[in-house]
Amino acid sequence: MTLVTAPFAPVEEDLKQLRAHLRQLVGGRHPILSAAAEYLFGAGGKHLRPALVLLVARATAGEVTPQHRRLAEITEMIHTASLVHDDVVDGADLRRNVPTVHNHFGNRVAILAGDFLFAQSSWYLANLDNLTVVKLLSRVIMDFAEGEIRQSMTHFDPDVSVEEYVEKSFLKTASLMAASCKAAAVLSGCPEELCEQMYQYGRYLGLAFQVVDDIFDFTASTAVLGKPAGSDLQEGNLTAPVLFTLAEAPELRTLVARKFSEPGDLEQAVALVRMGSGIERSRQMAQEYARVAATFLRDIPPSPARQSLLDLTDYVLSRLH
């Protein structure tokens, strides 16, 4: 089951248009940007965030308006810009099993391409002429930067709390999903209460999505991950499975504190996480977030788009199996 053929079926044609249009929007200015746009907006990504915008549009307004389409493009630009910059900061060589933009074009072009995407998304955002939506999405760009700073300041810190991890996960992942869902409802002319419910749906879906991704770092193969297993841990990024394991395996604290500097440290740390209860507790955490996300769809009338939004809460968890 893939995202486009299953939960995203009601907006599959909309997503095809979005991909083609994004390449034109970004790549029209310069050959390098054109090459980067082709590279960034090919068919390889899931396009989860713009799909959420399109599904919320259909579920709340019954149609996708030109403003909704532009919002979907903006959300994907913002997301992609953050990935390009993250990969430079992390020194990541692969994403989705292909070389990263900085690996392919060099750091200079990658940073400038990310900057261009952020700037272009801001321009299109301003031209929506909706102050509420501008505020929502502008805050997301701030959240991305804050989340990245928080993560870099807590690398290899075994005293990071689960609460701090959740807050960082919101800033780096769930913030955009929450704001995108609410912005789509705002553009549909929904009452404030329903707009806020869409925000909370995106928030909890995003948190579930991030926890599942963090579990994958220990359970998925390199082929599935597109990067070696344990990569986040090696970088000092302590995620839910690690934090839960730290509470029951004191020896893991020692390995983290010395930054896996001795031969076999990383392998031993990964083994400890796999043997402990951290992965199962993280799975339960993701299940609870997904369950809560579904409750915020209660006031939306039945439709294929609403069903897709509901199915997504199950799909996020089905990736664990």
C-alpha positions as CSV (number, residue, x, y, z in Angstrom):
1,M,0.0,0.0,0.0
2,T,1.4,3.4,-0.9
3,L,0.3,6.8,0.2
4,V,-0.9,8.0,-3.2
5,T,-2.9,4.9,-4.1
6,A,-4.5,4.4,-0.7
7,P,-5.2,7.3,1.8
8,F,-4.6,9.9,-0.9
9,A,-6.9,8.5,-3.6
10,P,-9.4,11.4,-3.5
11,V,-6.6,13.9,-4.3
12,E,-4.3,11.8,-6.5
13,E,-4.9,13.9,-9.6
14,D,-4.4,17.1,-7.6
15,L,-1.0,15.7,-6.4
16,K,0.0,15.0,-10.0
17,Q,-0.7,18.6,-10.9
18,L,1.1,19.8,-7.8
19,R,4.3,17.9,-8.7
20,A,4.4,19.3,-12.3
21,H,3.6,22.8,-11.2
22,L,6.2,22.9,-8.4
23,R,9.0,22.1,-10.9
24,Q,7.9,24.9,-13.1
25,L,7.5,27.4,-10.2
26,V,10.9,26.8,-8.7
27,G,12.9,26.0,-11.8
28,G,11.9,28.9,-14.1
29,R,14.6,31.3,-12.9
30,H,17.9,29.6,-13.5
31,P,19.3,26.3,-14.9
32,I,20.8,25.3,-11.6
33,L,17.5,25.9,-9.8
34,S,15.7,24.1,-12.6
35,A,18.0,21.1,-12.1
36,A,17.6,21.2,-8.3
37,A,13.8,21.5,-8.7
38,E,13.7,18.5,-10.9
39,Y,15.7,16.7,-8.3
40,L,13.7,17.8,-5.3
41,F,10.2,17.5,-6.7
42,G,10.4,14.2,-8.6
43,A,8.0,11.4,-7.9
44,G,10.2,10.0,-5.0
45,G,8.6,11.9,-2.1
46,K,5.4,11.1,-0.3
47,H,4.0,14.7,-0.5
48,L,2.2,14.1,2.7
49,R,1.9,17.8,3.7
50,P,0.3,19.1,0.5
51,A,-1.9,16.0,0.4
52,L,-3.2,17.0,3.9
53,V,-4.0,20.5,2.6
54,L,-5.9,19.0,-0.4
55,L,-7.7,16.5,1.7
56,V,-8.8,19.0,4.3
57,A,-9.9,21.3,1.5
58,R,-12.1,18.6,0.0
59,A,-13.4,17.5,3.4
60,T,-14.3,21.0,4.6
61,A,-15.1,23.0,1.4
62,G,-16.1,20.1,-0.9
63,E,-13.6,21.3,-3.5
64,V,-10.0,22.4,-4.0
65,T,-9.9,26.1,-4.8
66,P,-6.9,27.9,-6.5
67,Q,-6.0,29.2,-3.0
68,H,-5.9,25.7,-1.6
69,R,-3.7,24.6,-4.5
70,R,-1.3,27.4,-3.8
71,L,-1.3,26.6,-0.1
72,A,-0.4,23.0,-0.9
73,E,2.5,24.2,-3.1
74,I,3.7,26.5,-0.3
75,T,3.7,23.7,2.3
76,E,5.8,21.5,0.1
77,M,8.3,24.3,-0.7
78,I,8.7,25.0,3.1
79,H,9.1,21.3,3.9
80,T,11.6,20.7,1.1
81,A,13.6,23.8,2.0
82,S,13.9,22.5,5.6
83,L,15.1,19.1,4.3
84,V,17.7,20.6,2.1
85,H,19.1,22.7,5.0
86,D,18.8,19.8,7.5
87,D,20.8,17.6,5.2
88,V,23.6,20.2,5.0
89,V,23.6,20.6,8.8
90,D,23.7,16.8,9.4
91,G,26.1,16.1,6.6
92,A,23.7,13.5,5.3
93,D,24.8,11.8,2.0
94,L,21.5,10.1,1.2
95,R,17.8,10.8,1.4
96,R,15.3,8.3,0.1
97,N,18.2,6.2,-1.1
98,V,19.5,9.0,-3.5
99,P,22.3,11.5,-3.0
100,T,21.2,14.6,-1.1
101,V,21.1,18.0,-2.9
102,H,24.3,19.2,-1.3
103,N,25.9,15.9,-2.2
104,H,24.8,16.3,-5.8
105,F,25.3,20.1,-6.3
106,G,27.6,21.1,-3.4
107,N,26.9,22.9,-0.1
108,R,26.8,26.3,-1.6
109,V,24.0,25.6,-4.1
110,A,22.1,23.5,-1.6
111,I,22.0,26.3,1.0
112,L,21.1,28.9,-1.6
113,A,18.4,26.5,-3.1
114,G,16.9,26.1,0.4
115,D,17.0,29.9,1.0
116,F,15.3,30.4,-2.4
117,L,12.6,28.0,-1.5
118,F,11.9,29.7,1.8
119,A,11.9,33.1,0.2
120,Q,9.6,32.0,-2.7
121,S,7.2,30.3,-0.3
122,S,7.0,33.5,1.7
123,W,6.3,35.5,-1.5
124,Y,3.5,33.2,-2.5
125,L,2.2,33.1,1.1
126,A,1.9,36.9,1.2
127,N,0.0,36.8,-2.1
128,L,-2.7,34.7,-0.6
129,D,-3.8,37.9,1.0
130,N,-5.0,36.1,4.2
131,L,-3.3,37.4,7.3
132,T,-4.3,34.3,9.4
133,V,-2.7,31.9,7.0
134,V,0.4,34.1,6.7
135,K,0.8,34.1,10.4
136,L,0.3,30.3,10.7
137,L,2.9,29.4,8.0
138,S,5.4,32.1,8.9
139,R,5.5,30.7,12.5
140,V,6.4,27.3,11.0
141,I,9.6,28.6,9.5
142,M,10.6,30.0,12.9
143,D,9.7,26.6,14.5
144,F,11.9,24.8,12.1
145,A,14.9,26.9,13.0
146,E,14.2,26.6,16.7
147,G,13.8,22.9,16.5
148,E,17.1,22.5,14.7
149,I,18.9,24.6,17.3
150,R,17.3,22.7,20.2
151,Q,18.3,19.4,18.6
152,S,21.9,20.5,18.0
153,M,22.2,21.8,21.6
154,T,21.1,18.5,23.1
155,H,23.2,16.1,21.1
156,F,24.6,13.3,23.2
157,D,22.8,14.6,26.3
158,P,21.5,11.6,28.2
159,D,19.5,13.9,30.5
160,V,17.1,15.0,27.7
161,S,13.5,14.4,28.9
162,V,10.8,12.8,26.8
163,E,8.9,16.0,27.1
164,E,11.7,17.9,25.5
165,Y,11.9,15.3,22.7
166,V,8.2,15.7,22.1
167,E,8.5,19.5,21.9
168,K,11.4,19.3,19.5
169,S,9.4,16.8,17.4
170,F,6.6,19.3,17.2
171,L,8.8,22.1,16.1
172,K,10.6,20.1,13.4
173,T,7.8,17.9,12.1
174,A,4.3,18.4,13.5
175,S,4.2,22.2,13.4
176,L,4.0,22.3,9.6
177,M,1.3,19.6,9.5
178,A,-0.8,21.4,12.1
179,A,-0.5,24.8,10.5
180,S,-1.2,23.3,7.0
181,C,-4.3,21.6,8.1
182,K,-5.6,24.7,9.9
183,A,-4.7,27.0,7.1
184,A,-6.7,24.8,4.6
185,A,-9.7,25.0,6.9
186,V,-9.3,28.8,7.2
187,L,-9.3,29.1,3.4
188,S,-12.4,27.0,3.3
189,G,-14.1,29.6,5.5
190,C,-14.6,27.2,8.4
191,P,-15.6,28.3,11.9
192,E,-12.7,29.0,14.3
193,E,-13.5,25.9,16.4
194,L,-13.3,23.6,13.4
195,C,-10.1,25.3,12.2
196,E,-8.6,24.6,15.6
197,Q,-9.6,21.0,15.4
198,M,-7.8,20.7,12.1
199,Y,-4.7,22.2,13.8
200,Q,-4.9,19.6,16.5
201,Y,-5.4,16.8,14.0
202,G,-2.3,17.8,12.1
203,R,-0.3,18.2,15.4
204,Y,-1.0,14.7,16.7
205,L,-0.7,13.1,13.3
206,G,2.7,14.8,12.9
207,L,3.9,13.6,16.3
208,A,2.8,10.0,15.5
209,F,4.6,10.3,12.2
210,Q,7.8,11.5,13.8
211,V,7.8,8.8,16.5
212,V,7.3,6.1,13.9
213,D,10.2,7.5,11.9
214,D,12.4,7.4,15.0
215,I,11.4,3.8,15.6
216,F,12.4,3.0,12.0
217,D,15.9,4.2,12.8
218,F,16.3,0.9,14.8
219,T,13.9,-1.5,13.1
220,A,14.1,-0.8,9.3
221,S,16.7,-1.9,6.9
222,T,19.2,0.5,5.2
223,A,17.3,-0.1,1.9
224,V,14.0,1.0,3.5
225,L,15.5,3.9,5.5
226,G,17.7,5.2,2.7
227,K,20.4,5.6,5.3
228,P,22.2,3.3,7.7
229,A,20.3,2.1,10.7
230,G,21.2,4.0,13.9
231,S,22.1,7.1,11.9
232,D,20.2,9.5,14.2
233,L,21.8,7.9,17.3
234,Q,25.3,8.1,15.8
235,E,24.7,11.9,15.3
236,G,23.8,12.2,19.0
237,N,20.1,12.7,18.3
238,L,18.4,10.9,21.2
239,T,14.9,9.9,20.1
240,A,12.0,8.2,22.0
241,P,13.3,4.6,21.7
242,V,16.7,5.7,23.1
243,L,15.2,7.9,25.9
244,F,13.0,5.1,27.1
245,T,15.9,2.6,27.0
246,L,18.2,5.0,28.9
247,A,15.8,4.7,31.9
248,E,16.3,0.9,32.1
249,A,19.8,0.4,30.8
250,P,22.4,2.5,32.7
251,E,25.2,1.2,30.4
252,L,23.6,3.0,27.5
253,R,24.1,6.3,29.3
254,T,27.9,5.6,29.4
255,L,28.0,4.9,25.7
256,V,26.1,8.1,24.8
257,A,28.1,10.3,27.2
258,R,31.3,9.3,25.5
259,K,29.7,9.9,22.1
260,F,30.3,6.3,20.9
261,S,34.0,7.1,20.7
262,E,35.3,3.5,21.3
263,P,35.1,0.6,18.8
264,G,31.8,-1.2,18.9
265,D,30.0,1.5,21.0
266,L,27.4,2.3,18.4
267,E,26.6,-1.3,17.7
268,Q,26.3,-2.0,21.4
269,A,24.0,1.0,21.9
270,V,21.7,-0.1,19.0
271,A,21.6,-3.6,20.4
272,L,20.5,-2.3,23.8
273,V,17.7,-0.3,22.3
274,R,16.5,-3.3,20.3
275,M,16.6,-5.5,23.3
276,G,14.9,-3.2,25.7
277,S,11.3,-2.0,26.0
278,G,12.0,1.4,24.4
279,I,10.8,0.5,20.9
280,E,7.5,-1.0,22.3
281,R,6.9,2.0,24.5
282,S,7.5,4.3,21.5
283,R,5.1,2.3,19.5
284,Q,2.4,2.8,22.2
285,M,3.3,6.5,22.2
286,A,2.7,6.7,18.4
287,Q,-0.6,4.7,18.7
288,E,-1.9,7.1,21.3
289,Y,-1.0,10.2,19.2
290,A,-2.7,8.7,16.2
291,R,-5.8,7.8,18.2
292,V,-6.0,11.4,19.5
293,A,-5.6,12.8,16.0
294,A,-8.6,10.8,14.8
295,T,-10.8,12.3,17.5
296,F,-10.4,15.8,16.0
297,L,-12.2,14.7,12.8
298,R,-15.5,14.2,14.7
299,D,-17.2,17.4,13.4
300,I,-16.4,16.9,9.7
301,P,-19.3,15.4,7.6
302,P,-18.7,12.0,6.1
303,S,-17.0,12.1,2.7
304,P,-14.2,10.2,0.9
305,A,-11.7,13.0,1.9
306,R,-12.7,12.7,5.6
307,Q,-12.3,9.0,5.4
308,S,-8.8,9.4,3.9
309,L,-7.9,11.8,6.8
310,L,-9.1,9.1,9.2
311,D,-7.3,6.3,7.3
312,L,-4.1,8.3,7.5
313,T,-4.1,7.9,11.3
314,D,-4.0,4.1,10.7
315,Y,-1.6,4.3,7.8
316,V,1.0,6.1,9.9
317,L,1.0,3.2,12.3
318,S,0.8,0.5,9.5
319,R,4.3,1.6,8.5
320,L,5.5,-0.2,11.6
321,H,4.5,-3.6,10.4
